[in-house]
Amino acid sequence: MRVALLAHGQFPDRAKTAVGVLRYADYDVAAVLDRDTAGTQVADHITGTQDAPIVASMAAVDAAVDALIIGIAPIGGGFDPSWRPDVRAALERGADVSAGLHAFLADDEEFASLAAEHGCELHDIRRPPDDLGVADGTARDVDATVVTTVGTDCSVGKMTATRELYAAARDVGLDAGFVATGQTGILIESDGVPVDRVVADFAAGAVEDAVTAAAANHDYVFVEGQASIVHPAYSGVTTSVLHGSAPDHLVLCHEAGRGSVHGYDTTLPPIESFPARYERLAAPVSDSDVVGGMLNTRHIDADADAHDAVADYATAIDAPATDPVRFGPDAVLEAIR
């Protein structure tokens, strides 16, 4: 499927959905829409992904596309009115539109009318299924080894770390499954549960159902974590993923240089305190241990400096660590095995 990715004003640092699709999804990306960097290429900004031109609007996308994907999700998940012309243009060209927002495109009268008129579809990735219930503890009894990523904060690389571990496990012949819990993972996997949109009573149950289903078919299940237990806004989502997945092992993710909570003037607790925090929180449902760490070193230029940062991080959490994109995930995968 050929797609365009909307990432106005956010590419690449604050467009993690667009970057995730570029890096991991089985899509042919025809263009990225970003008014701020139009006229450049994806490769001018990030490496290790497919390349594509960056253009100012949907009208500047010359190639035929099957879908427009909104590749950013602002705090609160609202729809920015400045995106409306691009969504309208995509629908008028007969392209589907997918978004991981809390504001659903299908509830917009203009978009719904254009989709019907031009024979295309609106996909609201964060719309949860209707048949959900509370958790009943089944995830702790599965035969598979369940590994859940957790973080010191939101947007530190949990989805990336999970995908890298999942891919590396499969590359060495392990029977591995991936459970997506956020919009980016769901877009990549074409399956999953948007846990931050599920009614609070059912959130852990939704994760439990997904883990139980994956464990029935795989020996290892890698669960995409969300947010952080110290984030004032999103800690409830973190706890739902942690308790719903009842993991055997945890992988702690952090971004080098991150000292305060994203979106808040709040200092992060000491990094060395996080393994015990997560192990204590998991303890009521599973005897989980932090078996490894993933450090996002994207803001460190030199590989030697990144290696030093990873080594310091491993010491702080007392577990093997790596940057899974820069240096590969093998050190942490070996600890899991």
C-alpha atoms as one frame of an Amber mdcrd trajectory, in Angstrom:
protein
   0.000   0.000   0.000   1.293   3.455  -0.915   0.723   6.159   1.707   1.438
   9.778   2.539   2.286  10.778   6.111   1.060  14.044   7.640   3.587  15.475
  10.121   3.251  19.266   9.900   5.632  21.134  12.163   6.722  18.009  14.025
   9.007  15.982  11.759  10.989  14.123  12.841  11.434  14.704  16.579   7.759
  14.982  17.569   6.303  12.786  14.819   6.894   9.376  16.355   3.995   7.763
  14.489   5.310   8.949  11.133   8.844   7.816  12.007   7.552   4.466  13.258
   5.686   3.878  10.008   8.749   4.844   7.974  10.950   2.483   9.964   8.742
  -0.560  10.568   5.512  -0.605   8.554   5.106  -2.554   5.334   3.992   0.549
   3.430   5.492   2.381   0.484   5.694   5.999   1.682   5.195   8.338  -1.267
   5.701  11.564   0.701   5.782  13.181   4.123   3.719  16.345   4.588   5.537
  18.960   6.684   5.319  22.644   5.874   8.428  23.427   7.943  10.835  21.098
   6.122   9.246  20.915   2.661  11.761  20.548  -0.135  14.012  18.172   1.772
  14.087  14.375   2.012  13.397  12.090   4.959  17.042  10.979   4.743  18.143
  14.556   5.439  16.666  14.229   8.937  16.788  10.570  10.008  18.598   7.412
   8.976  17.658   3.754   9.060  14.252   4.251   7.422  12.920   4.315   3.888
  13.455   7.655   2.156  10.725   9.895   0.759  10.307  13.507  -0.341   8.922
  16.031   2.156   6.281  18.328   0.695   4.131  21.180   1.976   0.685  19.738
   1.363  -1.350  16.885  -0.054  -1.748  18.928  -3.234   2.032  18.602  -3.758
   1.967  14.782  -3.656   2.275  13.806  -7.306   2.067  10.036  -6.862  -1.193
   8.181  -6.459  -1.658   7.107  -2.837  -3.997   4.633  -1.202  -4.098   6.402
   2.141  -3.114   9.470   4.114  -1.893   8.668   7.626  -1.855  11.389  10.261
   1.590  10.718  11.673   1.435  12.946  14.748  -0.736  12.938  17.863  -0.532
  16.075  20.009  -1.061  16.028  23.758  -4.768  15.388  24.227  -5.086  13.800
  20.787  -7.046  16.647  19.222  -7.425  17.422  15.509  -5.563  20.523  14.366
  -7.797  22.585  12.038  -4.774  23.365   9.856  -4.749  19.704   8.771  -8.260
  19.912   7.312  -7.265  20.905   3.754  -4.910  17.925   3.486  -7.481  15.447
   4.796 -10.077  16.927   2.483  -7.709  16.681  -0.497  -6.866  13.060   0.277
 -10.520  12.048   0.466 -11.333  13.903  -2.757  -8.595  11.819  -4.421 -10.232
   8.639  -3.170  -7.572   7.911  -0.539  -8.445   6.432   2.844  -7.413   8.440
   5.912  -6.088   6.887   9.130  -5.486   8.724  12.384  -4.538   7.789  15.923
  -6.313  10.739  17.522  -8.818  10.926  20.341 -10.903  13.110  18.011 -12.433
  10.601  15.589 -12.440  11.474  11.890 -15.560   9.397  11.268 -17.493  11.694
  13.617 -16.666  14.728  11.462 -19.632  15.368   9.176 -17.594  16.857   6.331
 -15.053  14.023   6.319 -17.727  11.340   6.581 -19.618  12.887   3.663 -16.477
  13.130   1.488 -15.509   9.541   2.280 -18.929   8.294   1.251 -18.920  10.432
  -1.896 -15.492   9.244  -3.079 -15.686   5.613  -1.956 -12.959   5.697   0.664
 -12.729   4.965   4.375 -11.868   6.749   7.605  -9.873   4.628  10.052  -9.826
   5.840  13.649  -7.032   3.751  15.131  -7.841   4.775  18.703 -11.479   3.638
  18.544 -11.568   0.644  20.926 -13.612  -2.531  20.364 -16.961  -2.820  22.104
 -16.610  -6.307  23.620 -14.203  -5.541  26.480 -14.321  -6.559  30.132 -12.286
  -6.372  33.306  -9.069  -8.345  33.768  -9.321 -11.702  35.513  -5.639 -12.609
  35.871  -5.248 -15.017  32.957  -2.109 -13.373  31.535  -0.025 -14.548  34.481
  -0.792 -18.193  33.614   0.194 -18.219  29.934   2.956 -20.576  28.775   4.820
 -17.926  26.780   7.535 -15.652  28.157   5.974 -12.174  28.299   8.237  -9.124
  28.060   6.804  -5.626  28.536   8.650  -2.385  27.859   8.293   0.363  30.464
   9.675   3.876  30.533  11.022   6.699  32.625   8.703   8.996  30.660   6.447
   9.039  27.612   8.001   9.304  24.127  11.340   7.766  25.106  11.251   4.857
  22.621   9.161   2.041  24.101   7.459   1.132  20.827  10.781   1.198  18.974
  12.455  -0.939  21.636   9.613  -3.460  21.510   9.683  -3.720  17.724  13.469
  -4.108  17.691  13.331  -6.904  20.292  10.486  -8.618  18.438  12.309  -8.474
  15.100  15.614  -9.620  16.593  13.914 -12.543  18.325  12.369 -13.669  15.060
  15.678 -13.218  13.239  17.354 -15.759  15.544  14.518 -18.248  15.151  12.465
 -17.560  18.268   8.691 -17.886  17.955   7.770 -14.319  18.897   4.603 -12.230
  18.863   4.061  -8.476  19.234   1.207  -6.831  21.149   0.551  -3.238  20.086
  -1.034  -0.947  22.667  -0.744   2.446  20.948  -1.630   4.028  17.639   1.818
   3.646  16.063   2.142  -0.027  16.927  -1.387  -0.702  15.716  -0.690   1.000
  12.370   2.460  -1.089  11.939   0.972  -4.398  13.068  -2.589  -3.828  11.720
  -3.792  -5.168  15.068  -3.732  -4.260  18.747  -5.619  -2.409  21.460  -5.545
   1.413  21.867  -5.290   1.147  25.635  -5.313   4.887  26.319  -8.792   5.153
  24.784 -10.326   2.172  26.604 -12.671   2.774  29.555 -10.462   2.663  32.662
 -12.187  -0.389  34.184 -11.524  -2.391  31.016  -8.000  -1.204  30.111  -6.063
  -3.944  31.907  -8.569  -6.501  30.631  -8.066  -5.365  27.050  -4.298  -5.824
  27.368  -4.788  -9.170  29.100  -6.975 -10.420  26.242  -4.384  -9.373  23.649
  -1.515 -10.992  25.559  -3.445 -14.197  26.177  -4.309 -14.463  22.473  -0.699
 -13.845  21.399   0.659 -16.310  23.955  -1.571 -19.061  22.574   0.419 -18.893
  19.323   3.946 -17.838  20.360   6.708 -18.747  22.806   7.683 -15.116  23.424
   5.303 -12.146  23.563   6.696  -8.607  23.399   4.246  -6.008  24.727   4.500
  -2.346  23.765   4.476  -0.221  26.911   2.908   3.195  27.326   3.903   6.382
  29.175   5.424   6.151  32.660   4.334   5.566  36.241   5.749   8.990  37.191
   3.893  10.927  34.481   1.121  13.015  36.089  -1.246  12.567  33.140  -0.580
   9.074  31.798   0.438   6.853  34.714  -2.933   5.102  34.673  -2.311   3.820
  31.159   1.122   2.559  32.214  -0.351   0.624  35.122  -3.058  -0.910  32.947
  -0.483  -2.248  30.486   1.752  -3.490  33.295  -0.969  -5.280  35.273  -2.860
  -6.497  32.222   0.215  -8.077  30.627   1.512  -9.646  33.891   5.015  -9.836
  32.388   7.822 -12.191  33.250  10.397  -9.520  32.395  10.521  -5.747  32.002
  12.765  -3.675  29.736  13.260  -0.106  30.980  13.455   2.598  28.303  14.899
   6.090  28.695  16.032   8.964  26.460  19.551  10.220  27.087  19.450  13.775
  28.385  15.795  13.652  29.442  15.667  15.285  32.873  12.058  16.373  33.241
   8.638  14.891  32.605   7.398  15.527  29.065   4.995  18.473  29.056   5.472
  19.264  32.742   7.922  21.288  34.812   8.642  18.230  36.938  12.073  16.703
  37.437  12.358  12.990  36.721  13.302  10.852  39.721  16.802   9.345  39.690
  17.171   6.759  36.919  18.488   4.161  39.360  15.164   4.310  41.242  13.039
   3.113  38.311  13.726  -0.658  38.329  12.519  -0.977  41.926   9.535   1.304
  41.225   8.343  -0.889  38.364   9.077  -4.191  40.076   7.100  -3.104  43.141
   4.175  -1.968  41.004   4.122  -5.231  39.055   4.466  -7.407  42.174   0.728
  -7.790  42.944   0.166  -9.553  39.605   3.558 -10.920  38.522   7.077 -11.514
  39.768   8.614  -9.262  37.113  12.213  -8.136  36.971  13.888  -5.383  34.970
  16.118  -7.594  32.840  17.551  -4.925  30.563  17.480  -1.315  29.442  17.049
   0.550  26.165  18.567   4.020  25.876  17.481   6.385  23.110  20.669   8.269
  22.147  19.267  10.163  19.153  20.504  13.522  20.476  24.086  12.296  20.947
  26.137  12.778  17.781  29.247  10.621  18.287  28.984   6.854  18.584  31.707
   6.811  21.228  29.732   9.232  23.396  26.589   7.167  22.846  28.447   4.032
  23.945  29.525   5.825  27.116  25.942   6.940  27.792  24.692   3.380  27.351
  27.359   2.075  29.732  26.393   4.655  32.358  22.735   3.738  31.932  23.470
   0.024  32.354  25.317   0.796  35.571  22.465   2.962  36.856  19.818   0.270
  36.341  22.154  -2.661  37.110  21.209  -4.522  33.925  22.486  -4.941  30.343
  21.595  -1.989  28.127  21.848  -0.805  24.537  20.449   1.687  22.061  18.395
  -0.730  19.926  18.441   1.443  16.804  22.054   2.553  16.947  23.710  -0.583
  18.332  21.065  -3.303  17.994  19.009  -5.030  20.705  21.070  -8.231  21.053
  22.478  -7.543  24.523  19.003  -7.181  25.987  17.537 -10.034  23.962  20.250
 -12.313  25.312  19.360 -11.307  28.862  15.720 -12.152  28.143  16.656 -15.556
  26.724
